[in-house]
Amino acid sequence: MDDGVERNTRTIEESVITDFEDRMTYSGYLQAGHPAQAQHPLSSPEHHDELLFIIQHQTTELWLRLILHELGAACRLLREDELAPALKCIARVKHIQKTITDQWSVLATLTPSEYAQFRGVLGNASGFQSAQYRAVEFTLGNKHAGMLKVFAADPENLALVEAALRAPSLYDEFLRLLARAGHAVPAAVLERDVTKAWEYTPELVPVFAEIYADPAAHWGAYETCEELVDLEDNFQLWRFRHLKTVERIIGHKRGTGGSSGVGFLKRALDLTFFPELYAVRTEIGA
């Protein structure tokens, strides 16, 4: 019987707002008219899979922005000796890392023959030129002043990367907090040039060994050490998935940005943010 009632719909509740003539809307708040329409494939005729490639990298950039936001807050909170909220920021970063690592599996559905049909439109564009990615690496301590020249033609991105280069890293801030708490962090560490990449400092290993020897007495520091190890583990997993996805799609071709491709990415796996937190594991229980 047709009684005018829709059988497979959900009734709109009377309290639901439908008049937005003078109200904030979802798309207005998110400015969704911009990011949702920012995908402009360059292939002609447009190749079906180029949209995947663009969205994969755009969403990664959005997550990187949030990672920078959280790491920046964590650094500030560590400076203020606010360890608990700093750890909350780091916990959120860990979840973001899982998300951007998992999404490599989406890009991995792109086959070599599909990518070859539009790769040429990238020119020399490459993820190596991501200012936000570089700022994240710098904030975690893997600094390289030579990278600034990559952004010389882009003042906004140059400012972002240079600020991360000149600021103390997350590890620097943690070590300073430990020193203020009475741990025997060497003066040379506290006074180091923070624009330089972190290098393994064996004098720090006994500091961490003391923390790990009595977790109950140093719980905040102990927990932070493990959170930093989680960050590095996650970052290495992301690097590895990146490497394997690139290898799967282009093999051992040179990268669009001029790098050796897979070989260049493989060398990144040797980089470390917190080497003493791994070295101390050899000492524990020895």
Secondary structure as UniProt FT lines:
FT   TURN            7..8
FT   TURN            14..15
FT   TURN            21..22
FT   HELIX           26..30
FT   TURN            31..34
FT   HELIX           35..37
FT   TURN            48..49
FT   HELIX           50..79
FT   TURN            80..81
FT   HELIX           83..102
FT   HELIX           104..107
FT   TURN            108..109
FT   HELIX           112..116
FT   TURN            117..118
FT   HELIX           119..122
FT   TURN            123..124
FT   HELIX           127..129
FT   HELIX           131..139
FT   TURN            140..141
FT   HELIX           145..151
FT   TURN            152..153
FT   HELIX           155..166
FT   HELIX           170..180
FT   TURN            181..182
FT   HELIX           187..190
FT   TURN            194..195
FT   HELIX           202..204
FT   HELIX           205..213
FT   TURN            215..218
FT   HELIX           219..250
FT   TURN            251..252
FT   TURN            256..257
FT   HELIX           262..268
FT   TURN            269..270
FT   HELIX           275..283
FT   TURN            284..285
//
